[in-house]
Amino acid sequence: MSIEAVIEQWQADEARVRARLADPGTASPAQLAGRTGLQVFEAIFAGELPPPPMGETLDFVPIRIALGEAVFQGRPQRRHYNPLGTVHGGWFATLLDTAVGCAVHAGLPAGKGYTTLELKVNMVRPLTDAVPMVRAEGKVIHTGRQVATAEGRLVGPDGKLYAHATTTCLIFDQRAPG
């Protein structure tokens, strides 16, 4: 598939997702109670729960989430640049942290939460707004009772790797609402 065809497909995927999403916000504990991680994401994709505002702030959106996998798409822009004229490493890290963390979250049962304990990011090439969009693809490596690990890749529509990451997440019991 040509780069142009991939870009067209990615744009169409993003448009389909954005058409269903509610306005960004935060779901209440009552809205999350009793839902598995995957059910939370299904509700976000259905427009029943709001997507987190971070995606709007840094211009990225979930594209696909399944058990143990998450794909987010971001648009690198000049507003994300560091003083050297390339996308800031924090943007790479946030997008990858989101993908790997959501891959872990998607596999959690109801009543469980997670937080990132460690994130390791390797930026292997600079990114500018000349690349119209990138995808962060997260995959779970292992999920235990208290710890999960996942890996992620940040790729362009031409298949180039811009960064890769690993995470360790702590799994914990969430409090019941009220």
C-alpha positions in Angstrom: 0.0 0.0 0.0 1.4 3.5 -0.9 2.1 6.1 1.8 -0.8 8.2 0.3 -3.2 5.3 0.6 -2.1 4.6 4.3 -2.6 8.3 5.1 -6.0 8.3 3.5 -7.0 5.1 5.5 -5.6 6.6 8.8 -7.5 9.8 8.2 -10.7 7.9 7.5 -10.2 5.7 10.7 -9.7 8.9 12.7 -12.8 10.6 11.3 -15.0 7.5 12.1 -13.8 7.5 15.7 -14.1 11.3 16.2 -17.6 11.2 14.8 -18.7 8.9 17.7 -16.7 10.4 20.6 -18.4 12.6 23.2 -16.8 15.9 24.3 -13.6 15.3 26.4 -14.1 15.1 30.1 -13.8 12.8 33.0 -16.1 9.9 33.8 -17.3 9.7 37.4 -16.5 6.7 39.6 -20.2 5.7 39.4 -20.0 5.6 35.6 -16.9 3.4 35.8 -18.2 1.1 38.5 -18.9 -2.5 37.4 -17.2 -2.1 34.0 -14.2 -4.0 32.9 -11.3 -2.0 31.3 -12.5 -3.1 27.8 -16.1 -2.1 28.7 -14.8 1.4 29.6 -13.2 1.8 26.2 -16.3 0.4 24.4 -18.4 3.1 26.2 -15.9 5.8 25.2 -16.0 4.6 21.5 -19.8 4.6 21.7 -19.9 8.1 23.0 -21.4 7.0 26.4 -18.4 8.1 28.4 -16.1 11.1 27.6 -12.6 10.6 26.3 -10.0 12.0 28.6 -9.1 15.7 27.9 -5.4 14.8 27.4 -6.1 13.7 23.9 -7.5 17.0 22.9 -4.6 18.9 24.6 -1.9 16.9 22.6 -4.1 16.1 19.5 -4.3 12.3 19.7 -7.3 10.0 19.6 -7.9 6.3 20.3 -8.3 4.3 17.1 -8.7 0.7 18.3 -8.6 -1.0 21.6 -9.0 -4.7 22.2 -7.9 -7.1 24.9 -4.2 -6.5 25.4 -3.8 -4.0 22.6 -4.4 -0.3 22.0 -3.7 2.0 19.0 -3.7 5.7 19.3 -3.2 8.2 16.5 -1.5 11.6 16.9 -0.8 14.6 14.7 2.6 16.1 15.4 2.3 19.9 15.2 4.6 22.9 15.6 2.9 23.6 19.0 4.5 20.3 20.2 8.0 21.4 19.2 11.0 21.8 21.5 13.6 24.6 21.1 15.5 22.6 18.5 12.5 22.6 16.1 11.4 19.0 16.5 8.6 17.4 18.4 9.3 17.4 22.2 10.2 14.0 23.7 7.3 14.5 26.2 4.8 14.2 23.3 6.4 10.9 22.3 6.3 9.7 25.9 2.7 10.7 26.5 1.4 9.1 23.4 3.3 5.9 24.0 2.4 5.9 27.7 -1.3 6.2 26.7 -1.1 3.3 24.2 0.8 0.9 26.5 -1.2 1.8 29.6 -4.5 1.4 27.8 -3.4 -2.0 26.4 -3.0 -3.0 30.1 -6.3 -1.3 31.1 -8.3 -3.1 28.4 -7.5 -6.4 30.1 -8.4 -5.5 33.6 -11.6 -6.9 35.3 -14.2 -4.7 36.9 -13.0 -3.2 40.1 -9.3 -3.0 39.1 -7.3 0.0 38.2 -3.7 0.6 37.2 -1.0 3.3 37.2 2.3 3.5 35.4 5.2 2.6 37.7 7.9 2.9 35.0 8.1 4.1 31.4 11.1 3.6 29.2 11.1 5.5 25.9 13.7 5.3 23.1 13.3 8.0 20.5 15.1 6.7 17.4 14.4 9.5 15.0 13.1 13.1 15.2 9.6 13.9 14.3 8.2 17.1 12.8 4.9 18.3 11.4 6.1 17.1 8.0 4.8 13.7 9.1 1.0 14.2 9.1 0.2 11.6 11.7 1.7 8.7 13.7 0.3 5.7 15.4 1.3 4.5 18.9 0.6 0.7 19.1 0.7 -0.8 22.6 0.7 -4.6 23.4 0.6 -6.3 26.7 3.6 -8.6 27.4 2.5 -9.9 30.8 -0.3 -9.4 33.3 -0.1 -10.7 36.8 -2.1 -10.1 39.9 -0.3 -6.8 40.8 2.0 -6.0 37.9 1.6 -5.8 34.2 4.2 -5.0 31.5 3.6 -3.8 27.9 5.5 -2.6 24.9 4.8 0.0 22.3 5.9 1.4 19.0 5.4 4.9 17.5 5.3 4.5 13.7 4.6 6.8 10.7 2.3 6.0 7.7 5.4 5.0 5.8 6.2 2.3 8.4 9.2 4.2 9.9 9.8 3.7 13.6 10.1 7.0 15.5 10.2 5.6 19.1 9.5 2.5 21.1 8.7 2.0 24.8 8.2 -0.4 27.6 6.1 0.1 30.7 5.5 -1.6 34.1 2.1 -0.9 35.6 0.9 -1.5 39.1 -2.6 -3.1 39.3 -4.7 -2.3 42.3 -8.3 -2.5 43.6 -10.4 0.5 43.0 -12.7 1.8 45.7 -16.4 1.4 45.2 -18.2 4.8 44.5 -19.8 6.4 47.5 
